[in-house]
Amino acid sequence: MTDPIRVLQVFASLDMGGAESMIMNNYRHLDRSVIQFDFVVNNPSSEHARYAFEKEIISLGGRVFYVPRFNGLNILSYLRSWFSLLKSHPEWSVVHGHHTSPGALYLGLARSMGRHTVAHSHTGGFDKDLRSRLKVLARFPLRYVARSLFACSIDAAKWMFGSHWRRARLMKNAIDVNRFEFSPEQRELFRHNLGFKEELIVSNVARFSKTKNHVFLLEVFHALLQSRPDAILLLVGDGLLRSEIEERCRQLGIDERVRFLGVRDDVPDILHASDLFLFPSLYEGLPCVLVEAQASGLPCVVSDRVTREVDATGLVSFVSLEESPEAWAEVMLSMSPISDRHIVKGHIISKGYDVRGASRELADFYLNASGAC
């Protein structure tokens, strides 16, 4: 029996972000006797820190390697680490880069060493501070350095690859549709466990970062409470701004109506228990969580900065961030739950968001890129 082709996936971390979740969804459904993944990530923040997906990767037969965090000043040591790693592992026939700000460095080196290189765009915008602008400039060479270009949406391809966007292969952020198919039993159980009965439950799943616009989200929820004082907001995730968002809840006087649930592995149950999904991000590529929310039959109220490609079911309402929180709340109040939350499954599959089909497409690409076909 021949050894599987080994593909190297490169991330900044292995926490439960959208890009990481997308690759893990595919990894779980690949024939790992044919294709196996390894991962390179930045050194963890402390000696004993573990990334969320590490244990699962190891259980699936993958390996996790670390490189120094690139800071813009350590180019030589960063490249030395990568050169040593690539030289020690000639079995990596494909290097798939999701961590794109230093991507021109490690993908350029990998390509010079005969590996098939992929640059993957997962976003459609950036913050306006100096550091983010420098990262945009650092990504510019990717369109020339990487042999293959991937993107989660047309907007993400245009944003990162400019006039070369048509070269990009669209790799949809597919999910395990069966896992998110609506379960009335799980809805009732989850609501019961949290002590909820007929309350209107609004949910959001996102890391606590500026991009996800939690401050505005709280203002929208505060406006909603004026008409629906029974509403509950469930915030799933963690991040650097969590304490700031908790303080803002107290300032608005809504802290008793907001539940901070942290990082969870029961997101499908949370979505089943919810009545609305609120997502006012400043920018996105094509967020997995919006596909998951639709797969569970949830009406979604979403920023107009999110690509319209994400609407696979007709359940998504796009609202301008220029609108007031009160206007957002009115849209939320106008949205009615669908009578049968099971019916959306077929729409998700037909639009190509089921991971079973996506993983076969990705496997075919890796096999061809590695020369195995």
C-alpha positions in Angstrom: 0.0 0.0 0.0 1.4 3.4 -1.0 1.7 6.3 1.5 -0.9 9.0 1.2 0.0 12.3 -0.5 0.8 14.8 2.2 -0.5 18.4 1.8 0.7 21.2 4.1 -1.9 23.6 5.4 -0.5 26.9 6.7 -2.5 29.0 9.2 -1.7 31.7 11.8 -3.4 29.6 14.4 -5.7 26.5 14.7 -8.5 28.1 16.6 -12.1 27.8 15.6 -12.1 30.5 12.9 -14.0 30.3 9.7 -11.0 29.3 7.5 -9.8 26.8 10.0 -13.2 25.3 10.3 -13.6 25.0 6.5 -10.4 23.1 6.1 -11.2 20.8 9.1 -14.7 20.1 7.6 -12.9 18.9 4.4 -10.2 17.1 6.3 -12.8 15.0 8.2 -14.4 13.8 5.0 -11.3 13.1 2.9 -10.1 9.6 2.2 -7.1 10.0 4.4 -5.5 6.8 3.0 -5.1 8.8 -0.2 -4.5 12.4 1.1 -3.3 13.4 4.5 -2.9 16.9 5.9 -0.1 18.4 8.0 -0.3 21.9 9.5 2.1 24.8 10.1 1.1 27.5 12.5 2.7 30.3 14.5 4.4 29.3 17.8 1.6 29.2 20.5 1.5 32.1 22.9 2.9 30.0 25.8 4.7 26.8 26.2 1.5 25.0 27.4 -1.0 26.6 25.1 -2.9 24.4 22.7 -4.8 25.3 19.6 -8.4 24.2 19.4 -8.0 21.7 16.6 -4.6 20.2 17.5 -5.9 17.1 19.2 -8.3 16.3 16.5 -5.7 16.7 13.8 -3.3 14.3 15.5 -6.2 11.8 16.0 -6.8 12.0 12.2 -3.2 11.2 11.4 -2.0 14.7 10.8 1.0 16.5 12.3 1.3 20.1 13.6 4.5 22.1 13.2 5.4 25.6 14.5 7.3 28.5 13.0 8.1 31.9 14.6 5.4 34.6 14.3 6.3 36.9 11.4 6.6 40.5 12.7 8.0 42.3 9.6 11.5 42.6 11.1 12.5 38.9 11.3 12.5 38.1 7.6 15.8 36.2 7.7 15.0 34.0 10.7 11.5 33.4 9.4 12.8 32.2 6.1 15.5 30.0 7.8 12.8 28.3 9.8 10.8 27.6 6.7 13.8 26.4 4.7 14.7 24.0 7.4 11.1 22.7 7.7 10.6 22.3 3.9 14.0 20.6 3.5 13.2 18.2 6.3 9.8 17.3 4.7 10.1 16.6 1.0 6.9 14.6 1.3 4.9 17.9 1.2 4.0 18.1 -2.5 1.4 20.9 -2.1 1.7 23.9 0.3 -1.6 25.5 0.8 -1.3 29.0 2.4 -4.3 30.5 4.3 -2.0 32.8 6.4 -1.5 35.2 3.6 0.2 38.3 5.1 3.6 36.5 5.1 2.5 34.2 2.3 4.8 35.6 -0.4 7.8 34.6 1.8 7.0 31.0 2.6 5.1 30.2 -0.7 7.9 31.8 -2.7 10.4 29.6 -0.9 8.2 26.5 -1.3 7.8 27.1 -5.0 11.5 27.5 -5.5 11.9 24.1 -3.9 9.5 22.4 -6.3 6.3 22.4 -4.3 2.9 23.3 -5.8 1.9 26.5 -4.0 -1.7 27.7 -3.3 -2.7 31.2 -1.9 -6.2 31.2 -0.5 -8.2 34.4 0.1 -10.7 34.1 3.0 -11.6 37.8 3.3 -12.9 40.7 1.4 -11.6 43.7 3.3 -9.3 45.0 6.0 -9.1 47.4 8.9 -7.9 51.0 8.2 -5.0 51.1 10.6 -1.4 51.2 9.5 -0.6 47.6 10.4 -3.5 46.3 8.3 -2.5 48.5 5.4 1.0 47.1 5.5 -0.5 43.5 5.5 -2.4 44.4 2.3 0.8 45.5 0.6 2.5 42.3 1.8 -0.2 40.2 0.1 0.2 41.9 -3.3 2.9 39.6 -4.6 0.8 36.5 -3.9 -0.9 36.7 -7.3 2.5 36.2 -8.9 4.2 33.9 -6.3 1.5 31.3 -5.9 1.0 28.8 -8.6 -2.7 28.4 -7.8 -5.1 30.9 -6.4 -8.1 30.0 -4.3 -10.9 32.2 -2.8 -14.1 31.6 -0.8 -16.1 34.1 -2.9 -15.7 36.3 -6.0 -15.4 39.4 -3.7 -12.6 37.7 -1.8 -10.8 36.8 -5.0 -11.1 40.4 -6.3 -9.9 41.9 -3.1 -6.7 39.8 -2.7 -5.8 39.1 -6.3 -6.9 42.2 -8.1 -6.9 41.9 -11.9 -5.8 38.3 -11.5 -9.0 37.3 -9.7 -10.3 35.2 -12.6 -7.4 32.8 -12.1 -8.8 32.0 -8.7 -10.6 28.7 -8.1 -13.7 29.3 -6.0 -13.7 26.9 -3.0 -16.9 27.4 -1.2 -16.9 27.3 2.6 -18.8 24.0 2.8 -20.2 22.5 5.9 -21.6 19.2 7.1 -25.2 19.9 6.2 -26.5 16.9 8.2 -24.9 18.2 11.4 -26.8 21.5 11.1 -30.2 20.2 9.8 -32.8 21.5 12.2 -33.8 19.4 15.2 -36.9 20.4 17.1 -35.9 18.0 19.9 -32.5 19.6 20.3 -34.1 23.1 20.2 -36.4 22.3 23.1 -33.7 20.6 25.1 -31.2 23.5 24.7 -33.8 26.1 25.5 -34.9 24.1 28.5 -31.4 23.7 29.8 -30.8 27.5 29.6 -34.2 28.2 31.3 -35.9 29.7 28.2 -39.5 29.2 27.1 -41.1 31.6 24.6 -38.3 34.2 24.6 -37.1 35.5 21.2 -33.5 34.2 21.0 -31.0 36.1 18.8 -27.6 34.6 18.2 -24.2 35.6 16.9 -21.2 33.3 16.4 -17.9 35.2 15.9 -14.6 36.0 17.5 -14.5 39.2 19.5 -12.6 41.5 17.2 -13.2 44.9 15.6 -14.1 43.2 12.3 -17.2 41.5 13.8 -18.7 44.9 14.9 -20.0 43.7 18.3 -20.4 47.2 19.6 -23.0 48.0 16.9 -24.5 44.6 17.4 -25.3 45.4 21.0 -26.8 48.7 19.9 -29.1 46.9 17.5 -30.1 44.4 20.2 -30.7 47.3 22.6 -33.1 48.8 20.0 -34.8 45.4 19.6 -35.5 45.2 23.3 -37.7 48.3 23.1 -40.2 46.2 21.1 -39.3 42.8 22.4 -38.3 43.1 26.1 -38.3 39.3 26.3 -35.4 38.9 23.7 -32.2 37.2 24.6 -28.9 37.6 22.8 -26.5 34.6 22.7 -22.9 35.5 21.9 -20.7 32.5 21.0 -16.9 33.0 20.7 -14.0 34.6 22.4 -11.3 37.1 21.6 -9.3 40.2 22.7 -12.3 42.5 22.8 -14.6 40.3 24.9 -14.1 42.3 28.2 -14.8 45.5 26.3 -18.0 44.1 24.9 -19.1 42.8 28.3 -18.5 46.3 29.7 -20.6 47.9 26.9 -23.4 45.5 27.8 -23.4 46.9 31.4 -23.3 50.5 30.1 -26.4 49.9 27.9 -28.1 48.1 30.8 -28.7 45.0 28.8 -26.3 42.6 30.6 -29.1 40.5 32.0 -30.4 39.9 28.5 -27.0 38.9 27.0 -25.3 35.5 27.5 -21.6 35.1 26.7 -21.3 31.4 25.9 -17.6 31.3 24.9 -16.1 28.9 22.4 -18.5 26.0 22.0 -18.6 22.7 20.2 -22.5 22.6 20.3 -23.0 25.4 17.8 -25.7 23.4 15.9 -27.8 23.2 19.1 -27.4 26.9 19.7 -28.6 27.7 16.2 -31.5 25.3 16.5 -32.6 27.0 19.7 -32.4 30.5 18.1 -35.0 32.5 16.3 -32.8 35.0 14.5 -29.2 35.3 13.5 -27.5 38.8 13.7 -24.3 39.4 11.8 -23.3 43.1 11.3 -19.6 42.5 10.2 -17.5 45.3 8.8 -16.2 42.9 6.1 -16.0 39.2 5.4 -15.0 36.8 2.7 -17.9 34.3 2.8 -18.5 33.3 6.5 -19.1 29.6 7.2 -21.3 30.5 10.1 -23.9 32.1 7.8 -24.1 28.9 5.8 -24.5 27.0 9.1 -27.2 29.4 10.3 -29.1 29.0 7.0 -28.7 25.2 7.1 -30.5 25.2 10.5 -33.4 27.3 8.9 -32.6 30.6 10.7 -33.5 33.9 9.2 -30.3 36.0 9.1 -29.9 39.8 9.3 -26.6 40.6 7.9 -24.4 43.6 7.0 -24.4 44.7 3.4 -20.6 44.4 3.6 -21.0 40.7 3.4 -21.0 39.2 -0.1 -24.5 38.4 -1.4 -23.1 35.1 -2.6 -23.7 33.8 0.9 -27.5 33.8 0.5 -28.1 30.2 -0.5 -31.7 30.0 0.8 -33.4 33.4 0.6 -33.2 33.6 4.4 -30.7 36.4 4.4 -31.6 40.1 4.7 -28.8 42.5 4.0 -28.9 45.9 5.8 -26.6 48.8 5.3 -24.3 49.7 8.2 -25.3 53.3 7.5 -28.8 52.5 8.8 -29.6 53.2 12.5 -29.8 50.4 15.1 -33.5 51.1 15.2 -33.8 50.4 11.4 -31.9 47.1 11.9 -34.3 46.2 14.7 -37.3 46.9 12.5 -35.9 44.5 9.9 -35.4 41.8 12.6 -39.0 42.3 13.8 -40.3 42.0 10.2 -38.7 38.6 9.6 -40.9 35.6 10.2 -39.6 32.1 10.9 -40.2 29.6 8.1 -42.9 27.0 8.7 -40.6 24.1 8.2 -36.9 24.6 9.0 -36.0 21.3 7.4 -36.7 22.4 3.9 -33.5 24.5 3.5 -31.2 21.4 3.4 -31.8 20.8 -0.3 -31.0 24.5 -1.1 -27.7 24.3 0.7 -26.7 21.2 -1.1 -27.7 22.4 -4.5 -25.6 25.6 -4.1 -22.5 23.5 -3.5 -22.2 24.1 0.3 -22.3 20.4 1.3 -18.8 19.3 2.4 -19.1 15.9 0.8 -19.0 17.3 -2.6 -16.5 20.0 -1.7 -14.0 17.5 -0.2 -14.1 15.4 -3.4 -13.4 18.6 -5.5 -10.5 19.5 -3.2 -9.1 16.0 -3.2 -9.1 16.0 -7.1 -7.2 19.3 -7.1 -4.5 18.0 -4.7 -4.1 14.8 -6.6 -3.6 16.7 -9.9 -1.3 19.3 -8.3 0.9 16.6 -6.7 1.2 14.8 -10.1 -0.5 11.7 -8.7 -3.0 11.5 -11.5 
